[in-house]
Amino acid sequence: MTKALCEASLQSESSVTLDPQSWDDIRAQGHRMLDDMLDYAADIRDRPVWTPIPDEVRERFHEALPRQPSGLAEVYREFTDFIVPYATGNVHPGFMGWVHGGGTAVGMLAEMLAAGLNANLGGRDHIPIEVERQIVEWMRQMFGFPDEASGIFVTGTSMANLMAVLVARTTALGRSVRQRGIGEGGASLTAYTSTAAHGCITKAMDIAGFGSEALRCIEVDRFHRIDVTALRVRIALDRSAGRKPFLVVGSAGTVDIGAIDDLRALSELCREEQLWFHVDGAYGALGILSPALAPRLAGLECADSIALDFHKWGQVPYDAGFLLVRDGIRHRDTFSAPAAYLRRETRGLSAGSPWPCDLGPDLSRGFRALKTWFTLKTYGTERLGAIISRTCALAAYLEARIVAEPRLELLAPVQLNIVCFRYRTADANQVNGDIVIDIQESGIAAPSTTILGGQLAIRAAIVNHRTDTCDIDALISAVLEFGAQRSSSDDGLVLEVERSPPLAT
């Protein structure tokens, strides 16, 4: 660039800054935006759970790249008119389709504060990293891990599970695997999980270079927990065939029905067989906060690593996944990668080693820890544990409603907060699939589906802290109404929404 062009660019008004010309104007607009989003949460029951996106609205988001500026008020108007009405719906208490937390006003405010700081938590010596380290320490205490354990925030448990597989890989093959690949030694390694485990475990084995066929999916018992005896047999068979077992992944809250594996038995097996024991606790691990559920997680404290999401049962806004590793040295050996531009010092802004980038693949990292810190500090673990217990009590209430209704059938035992059932009718798989879509499009509720034993199930995952018995009743009534409409044997019967007294806490 010539000197003249440089001077012209420096003199250009548009290149001076992106700060507002009037801080008073943006402050007023910001207050309006904040008030609107607080109203959105406060009045969420007045909205449909989910609304299908009209073609003309979808088309708006195919416009060309904006070359010229627009007023903030104009852009915000587009947000309120064309984004807010067509969101996922998991803020709504009627959202029960997938294991999504409902978020909180506290978390929303904390996210705004984090955006204001605009901190990069990849490394260096600044207090946001100390906030994340405090969360790590709290997780050590919560799960009974030793002082040398390490932890890191990630996008979600899918990433945390992948990272755990990589730590187990480094443990099995040594740090040289990072330079040489898995080679012949790694080609014989095998891992184990249940047929009910989340699909991201298979994907993790693929990405880690083992291939999905190196993952043995062990059958489950009638409660959908991994069959530990069958697991022992398969490990012995693999060893006799020259394979090298190295990893077992247990589940604390399976994706289909919320089953918890026998974590104590798995930890003992892994100790005997010298295998890495990882627990996918995406949402179930936080059940440790509930005195009623904590005993069912016995053995979790013996895991070598735990993956979990604060944005599920913890109600932290998306995203806030977390990985906790018992052996911090093995964790760092898996991911640390010194570079000249990441030089560490004993003082100044480049102090504070080790940095979070030594514990994961990301150098650029947002301040996820702040909204989690605000949530834990503001509500406390006792209140969060009570919310977790209540979602399970609501699931038991839904189970009782299903059992009492002859037109409905429970398809799996209710383990935690997930209920799988169906409407009894001919061609049940097709009809129940249609029922779920009908309910979603009605805006009454948002269940989902899964397949259990070849049968399509209506799946209700009760995670949102706002959900109450009235939302359960509305779901039941909608299933019966749309089921009657879809079933020729019911002659189009339409039922009124039933109301029940508040759930005892």
C-alpha positions in Angstrom: 0.0 0.0 0.0 1.4 3.4 -1.0 2.0 6.2 1.5 -0.9 8.2 0.0 -3.3 5.3 0.3 -2.2 4.7 3.9 -2.8 8.3 4.8 -6.2 8.2 3.1 -7.2 5.1 4.9 -6.2 6.6 8.3 -8.2 9.7 7.6 -11.3 7.8 6.6 -14.1 8.2 9.1 -15.3 4.7 8.6 -12.0 3.2 9.7 -11.7 5.0 13.0 -13.6 2.6 15.2 -16.7 0.4 15.5 -17.8 2.1 18.7 -21.2 3.9 18.5 -21.3 7.5 17.6 -23.6 8.0 20.6 -23.2 5.8 23.7 -26.5 7.2 25.0 -28.3 5.9 21.9 -26.9 2.4 22.1 -27.4 2.3 25.9 -31.1 3.0 25.3 -31.3 0.4 22.5 -29.4 -2.1 24.7 -31.8 -1.6 27.6 -34.7 -2.2 25.3 -33.1 -5.4 24.0 -32.4 -6.6 27.5 -35.9 -5.9 28.6 -37.4 -7.7 25.6 -35.3 -10.8 26.2 -36.3 -10.8 29.9 -39.9 -10.5 28.8 -39.4 -13.3 26.4 -38.4 -15.6 29.3 -41.0 -14.3 31.7 -43.9 -14.6 29.2 -42.7 -17.8 27.5 -45.9 -19.7 28.2 -47.8 -17.2 26.1 -45.8 -18.5 23.0 -46.0 -21.7 21.1 -43.3 -24.1 22.0 -42.2 -24.3 18.4 -43.4 -22.7 15.2 -42.7 -24.0 11.7 -40.6 -21.6 9.6 -42.7 -20.1 6.7 -41.0 -20.2 3.3 -40.9 -16.5 3.1 -39.1 -16.2 6.4 -36.5 -18.8 5.5 -35.9 -17.0 2.2 -35.0 -13.8 4.1 -31.8 -15.6 5.2 -30.6 -16.2 1.7 -29.9 -12.5 1.0 -26.6 -11.3 -0.3 -23.7 -10.3 1.9 -24.4 -6.8 3.3 -22.0 -4.3 2.0 -23.4 -1.2 3.6 -24.3 -0.5 7.2 -27.8 -0.8 8.7 -29.1 0.9 11.8 -29.0 -1.3 15.0 -32.7 -0.7 15.6 -33.5 -2.0 12.1 -31.3 -5.1 12.5 -32.9 -5.7 15.9 -36.4 -5.5 14.4 -35.4 -8.3 12.0 -34.3 -10.3 15.0 -37.6 -9.8 16.8 -39.7 -10.4 13.8 -37.9 -13.3 12.0 -35.6 -15.0 14.5 -37.3 -15.0 17.9 -40.6 -16.6 16.8 -38.8 -19.5 15.1 -36.3 -20.6 17.7 -35.8 -24.2 18.9 -38.2 -23.7 21.8 -36.1 -25.2 24.7 -36.7 -22.1 26.8 -40.4 -23.1 26.9 -41.6 -25.5 29.6 -43.4 -27.6 27.0 -40.1 -28.5 25.3 -39.5 -32.2 26.1 -38.1 -33.5 22.8 -34.4 -33.7 23.6 -32.2 -33.2 26.6 -31.9 -29.4 26.4 -31.7 -27.2 29.5 -34.0 -24.2 29.7 -31.4 -21.5 30.5 -31.9 -18.8 33.1 -32.1 -15.0 33.3 -28.9 -15.2 35.4 -27.1 -17.1 32.7 -28.3 -14.7 30.0 -26.9 -11.7 31.9 -23.6 -13.5 32.6 -23.3 -14.2 28.9 -23.7 -10.5 28.2 -21.0 -9.7 30.7 -18.7 -12.3 29.1 -19.3 -10.8 25.7 -18.4 -7.3 27.1 -15.1 -8.6 28.4 -14.4 -10.4 25.1 -11.8 -12.6 26.8 -9.9 -15.3 25.0 -9.5 -18.2 27.4 -6.9 -20.0 25.3 -4.1 -18.8 27.7 -2.1 -16.0 29.3 -2.5 -14.6 32.7 -5.9 -13.0 33.3 -8.6 -13.5 35.8 -11.2 -15.2 33.5 -8.9 -18.2 33.4 -8.8 -18.3 37.2 -12.6 -18.4 37.1 -12.4 -21.5 34.9 -9.9 -23.0 37.2 -12.2 -22.4 40.1 -14.9 -24.4 38.2 -12.4 -27.2 37.7 -11.7 -27.2 41.4 -15.4 -27.3 42.2 -15.8 -30.3 39.9 -12.9 -32.0 41.6 -14.7 -31.6 44.9 -18.1 -32.6 43.4 -16.9 -35.8 41.9 -14.2 -36.7 44.5 -11.3 -36.4 42.1 -7.7 -35.8 43.3 -5.9 -32.4 43.4 -3.9 -33.4 40.3 -7.0 -33.8 38.2 -7.5 -31.3 35.3 -10.6 -30.0 33.5 -11.6 -27.8 30.7 -14.7 -26.2 29.2 -15.6 -27.4 25.6 -18.6 -27.0 23.4 -20.4 -30.0 24.7 -20.1 -33.7 25.7 -19.6 -34.9 22.1 -16.3 -33.0 22.0 -15.5 -34.0 25.6 -16.0 -37.6 24.8 -13.7 -37.3 21.8 -11.1 -35.7 23.9 -11.4 -38.5 26.5 -10.8 -41.1 23.8 -7.7 -39.2 22.7 -6.4 -39.1 26.3 -7.0 -42.8 26.6 -5.2 -43.3 23.3 -2.1 -41.4 24.5 -2.2 -43.5 27.7 -2.3 -46.7 25.8 0.3 -45.8 23.0 2.4 -43.1 24.6 2.9 -39.5 23.6 4.6 -40.5 20.4 1.2 -41.4 18.9 0.8 -37.7 18.2 3.7 -37.8 15.8 3.6 -41.3 14.4 -0.2 -42.1 14.4 -1.7 -45.2 15.9 0.4 -47.5 13.7 0.3 -51.3 14.1 0.0 -51.2 17.8 -3.0 -48.9 17.7 -4.7 -51.0 15.0 -5.3 -53.8 17.6 -6.8 -51.5 20.3 -10.4 -52.0 21.1 -12.9 -50.0 23.2 -16.2 -50.9 24.7 -19.5 -49.3 25.4 -23.2 -50.3 25.4 -25.7 -50.5 22.6 -27.5 -47.7 24.4 -24.6 -45.3 24.4 -24.7 -42.0 22.5 -23.6 -42.1 18.9 -20.8 -39.6 19.5 -18.7 -42.5 21.0 -18.7 -44.3 17.7 -17.8 -41.0 16.0 -15.0 -40.4 18.5 -13.4 -43.7 17.7 -13.6 -42.8 14.0 -12.0 -39.4 14.4 -9.3 -40.8 16.8 -8.1 -43.0 14.0 -9.2 -46.4 15.3 -12.3 -46.8 13.1 -15.8 -47.4 14.3 -15.3 -51.2 14.1 -12.8 -51.0 17.0 -15.7 -50.1 19.3 -17.5 -53.1 20.7 -21.2 -52.3 21.6 -22.2 -54.6 24.4 -25.9 -55.6 24.9 -27.9 -54.1 27.7 -30.1 -55.6 30.4 -33.8 -55.0 30.8 -33.1 -51.6 32.5 -30.9 -50.6 29.5 -27.7 -50.8 31.5 -24.6 -52.4 30.0 -24.4 -56.1 30.7 -21.1 -56.3 32.7 -20.9 -60.1 32.5 -21.2 -59.9 28.7 -18.6 -57.1 28.7 -16.1 -59.4 30.6 -16.7 -62.2 28.2 -16.1 -59.9 25.2 -12.9 -58.5 26.7 -11.6 -62.0 27.3 -12.4 -63.1 23.7 -10.7 -60.0 22.3 -7.5 -60.7 24.3 -7.4 -64.3 23.2 -7.7 -63.1 19.6 -4.7 -60.9 20.0 -6.6 -57.6 20.4 -5.7 -55.0 23.0 -8.6 -53.7 25.1 -7.8 -50.1 26.3 -11.1 -48.2 27.0 -14.5 -48.7 28.5 -17.1 -45.9 28.2 -19.9 -46.1 30.7 -23.1 -44.0 30.5 -24.6 -41.9 33.3 -28.0 -41.1 31.7 -28.4 -42.8 28.3 -29.8 -40.8 25.4 -32.9 -43.0 24.9 -34.3 -43.5 28.4 -31.8 -42.1 30.9 -30.3 -45.3 32.2 -27.3 -45.3 34.4 -24.8 -48.1 34.0 -23.4 -49.9 37.0 -20.5 -47.6 37.4 -19.1 -49.3 40.4 -18.9 -52.6 38.7 -17.4 -51.0 35.6 -14.8 -49.2 37.6 -13.8 -52.5 39.3 -13.6 -54.3 36.0 -11.5 -51.5 34.5 -9.1 -51.6 37.4 -8.7 -55.4 37.1 -8.2 -55.2 33.4 -6.1 -52.0 33.5 -8.4 -50.2 31.1 -9.2 -46.5 30.9 -12.7 -45.9 32.4 -14.5 -43.0 30.9 -18.1 -41.9 31.8 -20.4 -40.1 29.4 -22.3 -38.1 31.9 -23.7 -35.6 29.4 -26.6 -34.7 31.7 -26.8 -37.5 34.3 -23.5 -36.8 36.0 -25.0 -33.6 37.5 -27.4 -35.9 39.3 -24.7 -36.0 41.9 -26.2 -32.8 43.1 -29.4 -34.5 44.1 -29.3 -36.5 47.4 -31.9 -38.9 45.9 -29.9 -39.6 42.8 -26.3 -39.4 44.0 -26.3 -43.0 45.3 -27.1 -44.3 41.8 -23.9 -42.7 40.6 -21.7 -44.7 42.9 -18.5 -45.5 41.1 -18.4 -42.2 39.2 -15.7 -41.0 41.6 -13.5 -43.9 40.3 -13.6 -42.8 36.6 -10.5 -41.8 34.8 -12.5 -39.1 33.0 -16.0 -37.7 33.0 -17.7 -35.7 30.3 -20.8 -33.6 31.1 -22.8 -30.6 30.0 -23.7 -27.7 32.3 -26.2 -26.6 29.6 -28.5 -29.6 30.3 -29.5 -30.3 33.9 -27.3 -27.4 35.1 -29.6 -24.9 33.2 -26.6 -22.9 32.0 -27.2 -21.3 28.5 -25.7 -23.0 25.5 -22.9 -24.0 25.2 -21.1 -25.2 28.3 -19.6 -28.7 28.0 -16.9 -29.9 30.3 -14.2 -32.6 30.5 -12.7 -33.7 33.9 -9.6 -36.0 33.8 -8.2 -37.7 36.8 -4.5 -37.6 35.6 -3.7 -34.0 34.6 -0.3 -35.0 33.3 -1.8 -37.5 30.8 -4.3 -34.8 29.8 -1.6 -32.3 29.1 0.5 -34.9 27.2 -2.4 -35.4 24.9 -2.9 -31.8 23.8 0.0 -29.5 24.8 1.9 -28.2 21.8 4.6 -25.6 22.5 5.1 -22.9 19.9 7.2 -19.7 19.7 4.1 -17.5 19.7 2.9 -19.3 22.8 6.1 -18.7 24.8 5.5 -18.9 28.6 7.0 -16.5 31.1 7.1 -16.4 34.9 5.6 -12.9 35.0 3.7 -10.5 32.7 0.7 -11.4 30.5 2.4 -14.6 29.3 2.6 -16.1 32.8 0.1 -18.5 34.3 1.2 -21.7 32.7 -0.2 -24.3 32.1 -2.8 -22.7 29.9 -6.2 -24.1 28.8 -4.8 -24.6 25.3 -2.6 -27.3 26.8 -5.7 -29.3 27.7 -7.6 -29.2 24.5 -7.5 -28.5 20.7 -8.7 -24.9 20.9 -6.5 -21.8 21.3 -9.4 -19.4 20.7 -11.9 -20.1 23.5 -14.8 -18.1 24.9 -15.5 -17.4 28.5 -18.0 -20.3 29.0 -16.9 -20.5 32.6 -18.5 -17.2 33.6 -22.2 -18.2 33.0 -21.4 -21.4 34.8 -19.8 -19.6 37.7 -22.7 -17.2 38.0 -25.2 -20.1 37.9 -23.4 -22.0 40.7 -22.8 -19.0 42.8 -26.3 -17.5 42.4 -28.4 -20.7 42.9 -26.1 -23.0 44.8 -25.8 -26.7 44.4 -28.6 -27.5 46.8 -31.2 -25.6 44.7 -29.9 -27.0 41.5 -30.1 -30.4 43.0 -33.7 -29.8 43.9 -34.5 -28.8 40.3 -32.9 -32.0 39.1 -34.9 -34.1 41.6 -38.1 -32.3 40.5 -37.6 -33.1 36.8 -37.4 -36.8 37.8 -40.5 -36.4 40.0 -42.3 -34.9 37.0 -41.2 -37.9 34.9 -42.7 -40.2 37.5 -45.9 -38.1 37.3 -46.0 -38.6 33.5 -45.4 -42.3 34.0 -48.3 -42.5 36.4 -50.6 -40.7 33.9 -49.5 -43.1 31.1 -50.1 -46.3 33.2 -53.5 -45.0 34.2 -54.6 -44.4 30.6 -55.6 -47.5 28.7 -55.0 -45.8 25.3 -51.3 -45.3 26.2 -48.4 -47.8 26.7 -45.2 -47.3 28.5 -42.3 -48.7 26.4 -39.3 -48.5 28.9 -38.8 -48.3 32.6 -38.5 -44.7 33.7 -34.9 -44.3 35.1 -34.5 -40.6 35.6 -36.3 -37.8 33.7 -37.0 -39.5 30.3 -40.3 -41.2 29.5 -40.9 -43.3 26.4 -44.4 -44.4 25.6 -46.8 -44.6 22.7 -50.5 -44.4 21.7 -52.1 -47.8 21.3 -53.4 -48.2 17.8 -52.9 -50.2 14.6 -49.8 -49.2 12.6 -48.5 -47.8 15.8 -45.1 -46.7 14.5 -46.5 -44.6 11.7 -49.3 -43.2 13.8 -47.1 -42.3 16.8 -44.6 -40.6 14.5 -47.4 -38.5 13.0 -48.7 -37.7 16.5 -45.3 -36.3 17.5 -45.1 -34.1 14.4 -48.7 -33.0 14.9 -48.0 -31.9 18.5 -44.8 -30.1 17.5 -46.6 -28.2 14.7 -49.5 -27.3 17.1 -47.1 -25.5 19.4 -48.6 -27.3 22.5 -45.5 -29.3 23.3 -42.3 -30.6 21.6 -41.7 -34.3 22.3 -39.4 -36.4 20.0 -39.2 -40.0 19.0 -36.8 -42.9 19.4 -36.9 -46.6 18.5 -37.0 -49.2 21.3 -37.1 -52.8 20.4 -38.3 -52.0 16.9 -41.2 -49.9 18.3 -41.3 -46.1 17.7 -41.7 -44.3 21.0 -42.9 -40.9 21.9 -40.0 -39.6 24.0 -40.4 -36.9 26.6 -37.2 -35.6 28.2 -38.1 -33.4 31.1 -35.1 -31.1 31.7 -36.4 -27.5 31.8 -36.7 -26.1 35.3 -39.9 -24.3 34.2 -41.8 -27.5 33.4 -44.7 -28.3 35.7 -47.6 -30.7 35.9 -49.8 -28.5 33.7 -47.2 -29.0 30.9 -47.3 -32.8 31.4 -51.1 -32.8 31.3 -51.1 -30.7 28.1 -48.7 -33.3 26.5 -50.9 -36.2 27.5 -54.1 -34.5 26.3 -52.4 -33.6 23.0 -51.2 -37.2 22.5 -54.7 -38.5 23.1 -56.3 -35.9 20.9 -54.0 -36.3 17.9 -54.0 -40.1 18.5 -57.7 -40.2 18.2 -57.7 -38.1 15.1 -55.0 -40.4 13.5 -56.6 -43.6 14.6 -59.7 -44.8 12.6 -60.9 -46.8 15.6 -61.5 -43.7 17.7 -63.8 -41.8 15.3 -62.0 -38.6 15.6 -62.5 -38.1 19.4 -61.1 -34.8 20.7 -60.4 -34.5 24.4 -60.2 -31.4 26.6 -56.9 -30.5 28.3 -57.0 -31.9 31.8 -55.6 -30.0 34.8 -54.1 -31.6 37.9 -53.1 -30.2 41.2 -49.5 -29.0 41.5 -46.8 -31.6 42.0 -45.7 -32.0 45.6 -42.1 -31.0 46.1 
